[in-house]
Amino acid sequence: MRYLLLLSLITIMSCGKDSKDMTVKGQIKGLQKGTIYLKKANDSTIVIVDSTNVNGTSTFEMYADINSPEMFFIELDKTTKADERLSFFGNKGITEINTTLKDFAFKAKIKGSKQQDLVEEYIATISKFNDRNIDLLKEKVDAFNANDTTAYKKAEAKLSNATKSKYLFTTNFAVNHKDSEVAPYLALTEIYDANISLLDTINNSLTKEIKASKYGMALDKYITKIKSEK
């Protein structure tokens, strides 16, 4: 009986980190006590994959099974808003994340998957488009508040053109990286409301392997749904 009990305990323990595909570890400087959560999207909800308690040390280590590279999130027990999540593109192996409690989500240094490197490359450029759009949106609002119809229409036209440029850049970036899970992910998250032709362009360019990935299948399903509603 004792042997069977011991065997059961060993089996339970072996289902821990040794059986997981992905290890996420690192440091959150300034965090001395609290709970860190590793999460991911499951359909329309965010679910907890793993968690760890911090007490007196700012380092952490968590684990997850992963069938296809996808976006994961790290949250603290005090976070309540989506923009307070630290996101990264996870894959099998080790992902190292180093950040601070003060600038938790915005100044994290992430070393891990090639998909994460590609996302960071995209963000570095698209942030310029986003900054431009924010400026144009402010210009549009200011013109509206001033009741300046001419200035409003000019700002509206410039904002529309800037948005189109952003969508075209994202489409080209995705097509140029058609062999990465990042391509369908960007289509689903960055230009989901773009003209269906742009989404089709990305979807039709994907390699066979990427089409079979989590985001590849989701993109194909999303496009089919849009077309069926027209």
C-alpha positions, -999 to 999 in steps of 0.1 A, spaced: 0 0 0 28 24 9 45 15 -24 13 23 -43 10 56 -25 46 66 -32 41 56 -68 10 79 -70 29 108 -55 58 103 -80 33 103 -108 16 135 -97 50 152 -93 61 141 -127 32 159 -142 47 192 -131 74 212 -148 92 181 -164 61 174 -186 57 210 -198 68 222 -232 75 259 -222 93 274 -193 88 311 -185 112 326 -160 128 359 -151 127 388 -127 103 416 -118 125 441 -99 106 458 -71 81 430 -66 87 415 -32 53 399 -25 24 388 -46 11 363 -72 22 362 -108 -1 346 -133 7 331 -167 -24 333 -189 -35 328 -225 -66 334 -246 -91 305 -248 -118 314 -273 -132 347 -260 -118 344 -224 -85 347 -207 -76 316 -187 -49 310 -161 -22 285 -173 1 287 -143 8 309 -113 35 314 -87 37 332 -54 65 357 -47 76 364 -12 109 381 -6 123 374 -40 116 391 -74 124 360 -95 98 336 -109 94 305 -130 62 291 -145 54 263 -170 29 255 -198 20 230 -224 19 244 -259 8 228 -292 13 258 -314 31 291 -309 7 316 -295 4 348 -274 6 345 -236 2 371 -209 18 377 -175 -3 395 -149 2 404 -113 -25 399 -87 -30 437 -85 -36 442 -123 -71 448 -134 -68 463 -169 -59 447 -202 -31 472 -209 -14 461 -176 -8 427 -191 27 418 -202 23 399 -235 47 377 -254 46 351 -282 54 318 -265 68 287 -280 84 255 -268 116 260 -248 126 288 -224 114 323 -224 132 348 -202 114 380 -191 130 408 -171 111 439 -161 103 462 -132 72 466 -111 71 503 -120 72 497 -158 59 462 -158 42 460 -192 61 486 -212 98 481 -206 101 444 -204 131 427 -220 119 394 -235 142 367 -248 126 336 -262 109 325 -294 116 337 -330 79 347 -331 85 371 -303 115 386 -321 93 391 -352 65 407 -331 90 432 -316 102 440 -351 67 448 -362 59 468 -331 90 490 -336 77 502 -370 39 502 -364 43 524 -333 52 552 -357 20 547 -376 1 546 -343 17 578 -331 7 595 -364 -29 583 -361 -31 597 -325 -19 631 -337 -44 631 -366 -72 620 -343 -64 649 -320 -64 673 -350 -98 660 -360 -113 664 -325 -98 699 -322 -114 709 -355 -147 695 -344 -146 714 -311 -137 746 -330 -166 739 -354 -141 742 -383 -157 721 -411 -129 725 -435 -102 716 -410 -123 687 -398 -127 672 -433 -89 676 -440 -80 659 -408 -106 631 -415 -91 625 -449 -55 624 -436 -66 600 -408 -82 577 -433 -51 577 -455 -29 570 -425 -50 541 -414 -49 526 -450 -11 529 -449 -10 511 -416 -32 483 -429 -11 480 -461 21 479 -441 7 452 -418 -5 431 -448 29 433 -465 47 425 -433 25 394 -428 29 382 -464 67 387 -461 66 364 -431 40 339 -443 60 311 -427 54 325 -392 25 322 -368 28 360 -364 13 365 -399 -22 353 -391 -20 367 -356 -14 402 -370 -43 398 -394 -66 388 -365 -55 415 -340 -42 444 -360 -64 446 -392 -94 424 -384 -117 453 -396 -98 459 -428 -111 452 -463 -116 415 -467 -93 415 -497 -63 423 -474 -72 395 -450 -76 371 -480 -42 382 -493 -26 372 -460 -46 340 -457 -38 328 -492 -1 335 -487 3 313 -456 24 282 -458 7 248 -452 22 246 -417 10 280 -407 -25 274 -421 -27 244 -397 -15 265 -367 -39 279 -341 -40 314 -356 -39 301 -391 -71 281 -386 -87 310 -367 -80 334 -395 -95 311 -421 -126 306 -399 -129 344 -394 -127 352 -431 -153 325 -439 -176 340 -412 -173 375 -427 -180 363 -462 -211 343 -451 -226 375 -434 -224 395 -466 
